[in-house]
Structure formats: C-alpha cells, structure tokens
C-alpha cells in the first residue's frame, strides 16, 4: 500500500485567530471565503494558497494548550523580522550549527524560516 499526501493539520486553542495569522504569514486565504461555504465557528478552518501551489492547511480547534515540542513542523521561505513583528517568537536564531531560524507561531507551534 502506498499512502498519498493530502493536507496539513495544525491544532490551536483559538483556531479562528491562528488561521488569520497563518493566512497573513503565508499569503493564504480561508477556503470558505473562496467557495462561499458558511462554516460553523467551532469547525476547523481550511486555509489555502490562492495561487494553488501550496498545500491545504486545516487549523483545528483543540481545548488544550501546546505543551511539548512539535514532532513535525513547517519549513517556510520568509523574513524572520517580519514574522516576529506579526506575533511569531524567535526560538533559535541561525548560527554556526543551523542555517535557518526557528520560530513559534502565536500559539507556540514551531516552524523553520529559510532565506531564499
């Protein structure tokens, strides 16, 4: 059997707010604004790359806060200072060991930022 990649999923206490943050950070849009679907506010929020090249990301509501390091994370191209200015936290700056910055989104989900 061969599995086929479908979507990415990210858990959040305030999934509506985090969906908006990731949309701004990645240039994504909520999928429900594209197809006119009216979603219940408690439902997961699908966000998509309007250009169609990036994966669909679901921002899922969960009751518990993030408590440990992610076992899987996103790698993105970006500008660390811009992401920090919008609410990300610098976890570890690039140094002699790594050639990328490690950030956390407003709910603490880690992701790596690479410079093109």
Residue pairs with C-beta under 8 A, 6 or more apart in sequence:
5 55
6 56
7 55
7 56
7 57
7 58
8 55
8 56
8 57
8 58
8 74
9 44
9 57
9 58
9 60
10 18
10 22
10 57
10 58
10 59
10 60
10 109
11 60
11 61
11 62
11 66
11 109
12 18
12 19
12 59
12 60
12 61
12 62
12 107
12 109
13 61
13 62
13 63
13 64
13 65
13 107
14 107
15 44
15 45
15 59
15 60
15 61
15 62
16 41
16 45
17 106
18 59
18 105
18 106
18 107
19 30
19 45
19 47
19 59
21 86
21 87
21 105
21 106
22 28
22 47
22 57
22 59
22 105
23 29
23 30
23 47
24 86
25 76
25 78
25 83
25 86
25 88
25 105
26 47
26 49
26 54
26 76
27 49
27 50
28 47
28 48
28 49
28 50
28 54
28 57
29 47
29 48
29 50
30 45
30 46
30 47
30 48
31 37
31 46
31 47
31 48
31 56
32 38
32 39
32 45
32 46
34 48
34 50
39 45
42 61
43 61
44 58
44 59
44 60
44 61
45 58
45 59
46 56
46 57
46 58
46 59
47 56
47 57
47 58
47 59
48 54
48 56
48 57
49 55
65 107
65 108
66 107
66 108
66 109
69 110
70 109
70 110
73 109
73 110
73 111
73 112
74 111
74 112
75 100
75 111
75 112
75 114
76 111
76 112
76 113
76 114
77 113
77 114
77 115
77 116
78 113
78 114
79 113
79 115
80 88
80 90
80 93
80 101
80 103
80 113
83 103
83 113
84 90
84 103
87 105
87 106
88 103
88 104
88 105
88 106
89 103
89 104
89 108
90 101
90 102
90 103
91 102
91 103
91 104
91 110
92 98
92 101
92 102
93 101
94 100
94 101
99 114
100 112
100 113
100 114
100 115
101 112
101 113
102 110
102 111
102 112
102 113
103 110
103 111
103 112
103 113
104 110
104 111
105 111
